[in-house]
Amino acid sequence: MTAPAASTRPRIGTGFRLQWEPAQDCHVLLYPEGMVKLNGSAGEIMVRCDGARSIEAIVGELETAFNASGLAPEVLSFVEIAGRQHWLTWE
């Protein structure tokens, strides 16, 4: 898998399901062998990884939603790590 670029359109990997878990008060990533509890930042990124939005668009949405700037390096880093874990995939 190539490293993600700003134009990359990540989506949840095959075999994984993202959902909000009220009992955990966070987003979780479910897979046949278990569950990954995501922190707030990871959940906000993952929920936007629908295969339609580019990383650039995701960064823009996050910066607007949280009145922040300069999030691109952190988002790209997370997407790359999530890709290595197969949580996310892209072309």
C-alpha positions, 0 to 999 in steps of 0.5 A: 500500500502506498503512503497516503497523500492529501488526495487519498480517499481512505475508507474502513478496511474490509472486515472492520465496522466502525460504530459509536459504543454508548457503554464505552462513550467512544467510537470503536472499530469492531472486527471478528477477533475483537474490538479497538477502542478509539480515542476522540481524535481517532474516532473523529478521523475514522468516522469521516473515512468513507471513501468519498472524502479526501484526506484534504477534505477530512482535514478541512472538516476537522479544522472547521469543526474544532476551530483548529489549524495545522491538523494535516500532519497528524491526520496523515500520520494517523491514516498511515498508521491505520492503513498499516493496521488494515483499519483503513484502505485506499487505492 
